[in-house]
Amino acid sequence: MLMQFGTQGNLEQHGFARNRLWAIDDNPPPLPVNPAIKAFVDLILKPSEDDLKMWPHSFEFRLRIALGAGGDLSLTSRIRNTNTDGRPFSYTFAFHTYFSVSDISEVRVEGLETMDYLDNMKGKERFTEQGDAIVFESEVDKVYLAAPSKVAIIDHDMRRTFVVTKEGLPDAVVWNPWDKKAKAMQDFGDSEYKHMLCVEPAAVEKPITLKPGEEWKGRLGLSAVPSSYCSGQLDPLKVLHG
């Protein structure tokens, strides 16, 4: 999870929530009962003194990680403003999801066609997606705005489709660093870009604002389904509308 996605003022790149030690949440507020969930854990993050110096707001960040019987994964985040001085705060957010793929050049993303996006490689200029699907031939770093609740990542070589569902997160980040940026990243192998793709449910264009006592909830669902060829191509309708 990224609280304060990207670079925000004095915060570290991609914010701080992903780099903190979380505690087991022994007394989480109730969530709706989901009979498909077979195992889950509740975690909580509260700001340390150092966090408050960097970002001077009190909050509770609760996360439920849940697994279904078929291996489906869901992450439910809840962030509450616990400031006692009456101050609201605003933040951006993303689930930083990396997907393992066989070959990035054989992958396509369905569901973001005709969407407007901000291109981070072109000064966050706004464009409209023109292709029938997103394919990858060079570095990509885009924020798709008002993205649909379901997106499919179709891996032709593996004949496998990742299905990403989201709630409470209007945007979707699509990122692959490609060769030059991969070589410049110390924590990234020079050729690892060939076998990964980020598709991240996010709230980037319009930050989330919470008044004291208010809570925001966002959810990410991940599943992997087998795909079959149909007239030489995968049938995304079975994935996106099934």
ZIDA-V850915 format. One record per pair of residues at least 12 apart in sequence whose ideal C-beta (glycine too) atoms are under 7 Angstrom apart, sorted by the first residue. I is the first residue (numbers start at 1). J is the second residue. D is the distance in Angstrom with one decimal. If there is no record, write none. Layout:
# ZIDA-V850915
{{I & J & D} {I & J & D}}
This chain:
# ZIDA-V850915
{{1 & 17 & 5.2} {1 & 18 & 5.8} {1 & 63 & 6.8} {1 & 77 & 6.2} {1 & 95 & 5.9} {1 & 96 & 6.8} {2 & 14 & 4.7} {2 & 15 & 5.0} {2 & 17 & 6.6} {2 & 18 & 5.7} {2 & 93 & 6.6} {2 & 94 & 4.5} {2 & 96 & 5.2} {3 & 15 & 4.6} {3 & 16 & 6.6} {3 & 17 & 3.7} {3 & 61 & 6.8} {3 & 91 & 5.8} {3 & 93 & 6.0} {4 & 91 & 5.4} {4 & 92 & 5.8} {5 & 92 & 4.3} {5 & 93 & 6.0} {5 & 94 & 4.3} {5 & 202 & 6.0} {5 & 204 & 5.7} {6 & 92 & 6.8} {10 & 54 & 6.1} {11 & 54 & 6.3} {11 & 55 & 6.3} {16 & 51 & 6.4} {16 & 54 & 7.0} {17 & 45 & 6.2} {17 & 61 & 6.2} {18 & 96 & 6.4} {20 & 45 & 5.7} {22 & 43 & 4.3} {22 & 44 & 6.5} {22 & 45 & 5.0} {23 & 43 & 6.8} {23 & 44 & 5.5} {24 & 43 & 6.5} {25 & 42 & 3.9} {25 & 43 & 5.7} {25 & 44 & 3.9} {25 & 62 & 5.8} {28 & 42 & 4.3} {28 & 62 & 5.9} {31 & 64 & 6.4} {31 & 76 & 6.6} {36 & 68 & 4.7} {36 & 69 & 6.9} {37 & 66 & 4.5} {37 & 68 & 6.1} {38 & 67 & 6.2} {38 & 68 & 6.2} {38 & 69 & 5.1} {39 & 67 & 4.8} {40 & 64 & 5.7} {40 & 65 & 6.4} {40 & 66 & 3.8} {41 & 65 & 5.3} {42 & 62 & 6.7} {42 & 64 & 5.2} {43 & 63 & 4.6} {44 & 60 & 6.4} {44 & 61 & 6.9} {44 & 62 & 5.3} {45 & 61 & 4.2} {46 & 60 & 5.9} {47 & 59 & 6.3} {57 & 83 & 5.9} {57 & 89 & 4.2} {58 & 82 & 4.4} {58 & 83 & 5.1} {58 & 84 & 7.0} {59 & 79 & 6.0} {59 & 80 & 6.4} {59 & 81 & 6.1} {59 & 82 & 5.8} {60 & 80 & 4.7} {60 & 82 & 5.6} {61 & 77 & 7.0} {61 & 79 & 5.1} {62 & 78 & 4.5} {63 & 75 & 6.5} {63 & 77 & 5.4} {64 & 76 & 4.4} {72 & 221 & 6.7} {72 & 222 & 6.8} {72 & 223 & 4.4} {73 & 222 & 4.5} {74 & 219 & 6.4} {74 & 220 & 6.8} {74 & 221 & 4.8} {75 & 95 & 6.2} {75 & 219 & 6.9} {75 & 220 & 4.6} {76 & 217 & 6.7} {76 & 219 & 4.7} {77 & 217 & 7.0} {77 & 218 & 5.0} {78 & 215 & 5.7} {78 & 216 & 7.0} {78 & 217 & 4.9} {79 & 210 & 6.9} {79 & 215 & 6.8} {79 & 216 & 5.1} {80 & 215 & 4.3} {81 & 210 & 4.0} {81 & 211 & 6.3} {81 & 212 & 5.1} {81 & 213 & 6.6} {81 & 214 & 5.5} {83 & 212 & 4.8} {86 & 212 & 5.9} {88 & 209 & 5.6} {88 & 210 & 6.2} {88 & 211 & 4.7} {89 & 210 & 6.2} {90 & 207 & 4.2} {90 & 208 & 6.6} {90 & 209 & 4.4} {91 & 207 & 5.9} {91 & 208 & 5.8} {92 & 203 & 5.9} {92 & 204 & 5.3} {92 & 207 & 5.1} {93 & 202 & 6.4} {93 & 203 & 4.9} {93 & 208 & 6.5} {93 & 218 & 6.6} {94 & 173 & 5.9} {94 & 200 & 4.6} {94 & 202 & 3.7} {94 & 204 & 6.9} {95 & 200 & 5.6} {95 & 201 & 5.2} {95 & 220 & 4.5} {96 & 200 & 5.9} {97 & 198 & 6.4} {97 & 199 & 6.4} {97 & 200 & 5.4} {97 & 220 & 7.0} {98 & 196 & 5.5} {98 & 198 & 5.6} {99 & 153 & 5.8} {99 & 162 & 5.5} {99 & 196 & 6.7} {99 & 197 & 5.0} {99 & 199 & 6.7} {100 & 195 & 6.2} {100 & 196 & 6.4} {101 & 155 & 5.1} {101 & 195 & 5.9} {101 & 196 & 6.6} {101 & 197 & 5.4} {102 & 155 & 5.6} {102 & 157 & 3.8} {102 & 158 & 4.7} {103 & 157 & 5.7} {103 & 194 & 6.1} {104 & 136 & 4.9} {104 & 176 & 5.9} {104 & 193 & 6.6} {104 & 194 & 5.4} {104 & 197 & 6.2} {105 & 136 & 6.3} {105 & 137 & 7.0} {106 & 155 & 6.9} {106 & 156 & 4.5} {106 & 157 & 5.0} {107 & 136 & 6.3} {107 & 153 & 6.5} {107 & 154 & 6.8} {107 & 155 & 5.5} {107 & 197 & 6.0} {108 & 133 & 4.3} {108 & 134 & 6.4} {108 & 135 & 5.2} {108 & 154 & 5.0} {109 & 133 & 6.3} {109 & 134 & 4.0} {109 & 151 & 6.5} {109 & 153 & 5.6} {109 & 174 & 6.5} {109 & 199 & 6.5} {110 & 133 & 5.2} {110 & 152 & 4.4} {110 & 154 & 6.2} {110 & 236 & 4.0} {110 & 240 & 6.3} {111 & 148 & 5.4} {111 & 150 & 6.1} {111 & 151 & 4.0} {111 & 152 & 5.7} {111 & 240 & 5.6} {112 & 129 & 5.9} {112 & 134 & 6.0} {112 & 144 & 5.0} {112 & 147 & 6.1} {112 & 151 & 6.3} {112 & 172 & 6.6} {113 & 129 & 5.9} {113 & 131 & 6.9} {113 & 132 & 6.3} {113 & 133 & 6.7} {114 & 128 & 6.8} {114 & 129 & 6.1} {115 & 129 & 5.1} {115 & 144 & 4.6} {115 & 145 & 6.7} {115 & 147 & 5.9} {116 & 128 & 5.3} {116 & 145 & 4.9} {117 & 129 & 6.1} {117 & 142 & 4.5} {117 & 143 & 6.0} {117 & 144 & 4.6} {117 & 145 & 6.3} {118 & 142 & 6.8} {118 & 143 & 4.4} {118 & 145 & 6.9} {119 & 142 & 5.5} {120 & 141 & 4.1} {120 & 142 & 6.8} {120 & 143 & 6.9} {121 & 139 & 6.6} {121 & 141 & 5.3} {134 & 174 & 6.4} {136 & 176 & 5.7} {138 & 178 & 5.5} {139 & 176 & 6.6} {139 & 177 & 6.0} {139 & 178 & 3.9} {139 & 181 & 6.0} {140 & 174 & 5.8} {140 & 175 & 6.3} {140 & 176 & 5.1} {141 & 175 & 5.1} {142 & 174 & 5.1} {143 & 171 & 5.5} {143 & 173 & 5.4} {143 & 202 & 6.9} {143 & 204 & 4.9} {143 & 205 & 6.8} {144 & 171 & 6.2} {144 & 172 & 4.6} {144 & 174 & 6.7} {145 & 171 & 5.7} {145 & 205 & 5.3} {146 & 170 & 5.6} {147 & 170 & 6.9} {147 & 171 & 5.8} {147 & 172 & 3.9} {149 & 165 & 6.0} {149 & 166 & 5.8} {149 & 167 & 6.8} {150 & 163 & 6.6} {150 & 165 & 5.1} {150 & 240 & 5.6} {151 & 164 & 4.7} {151 & 172 & 6.1} {151 & 199 & 6.1} {152 & 236 & 5.4} {152 & 239 & 4.4} {152 & 240 & 5.6} {153 & 197 & 6.4} {153 & 199 & 5.9} {154 & 227 & 6.3} {154 & 234 & 5.0} {154 & 236 & 6.5} {156 & 234 & 6.9} {159 & 226 & 6.4} {159 & 227 & 5.2} {160 & 224 & 5.8} {160 & 226 & 6.3} {160 & 227 & 6.1} {161 & 225 & 5.3} {161 & 227 & 4.5} {161 & 234 & 7.0} {161 & 239 & 5.1} {162 & 222 & 6.7} {162 & 224 & 5.5} {163 & 223 & 4.8} {163 & 225 & 6.3} {163 & 239 & 5.8} {164 & 199 & 5.6} {164 & 201 & 6.7} {164 & 222 & 6.3} {165 & 221 & 3.9} {166 & 201 & 3.6} {166 & 219 & 6.8} {166 & 220 & 5.8} {167 & 218 & 6.6} {167 & 219 & 4.3} {168 & 216 & 6.9} {168 & 217 & 5.5} {168 & 218 & 3.7} {168 & 219 & 6.2} {169 & 201 & 4.1} {169 & 202 & 5.7} {169 & 203 & 5.4} {169 & 218 & 4.8} {170 & 203 & 6.1} {171 & 202 & 4.5} {171 & 203 & 6.1} {171 & 204 & 4.8} {171 & 205 & 5.9} {172 & 199 & 6.4} {172 & 200 & 6.7} {172 & 201 & 5.9} {172 & 202 & 6.4} {173 & 198 & 6.6} {173 & 200 & 4.1} {173 & 202 & 5.0} {173 & 204 & 6.9} {174 & 198 & 6.9} {174 & 199 & 5.6} {175 & 198 & 4.1} {176 & 193 & 5.8} {176 & 197 & 5.6} {176 & 198 & 7.0} {177 & 193 & 5.3} {178 & 193 & 5.5} {179 & 193 & 6.4} {201 & 220 & 5.2} {225 & 239 & 6.5}}
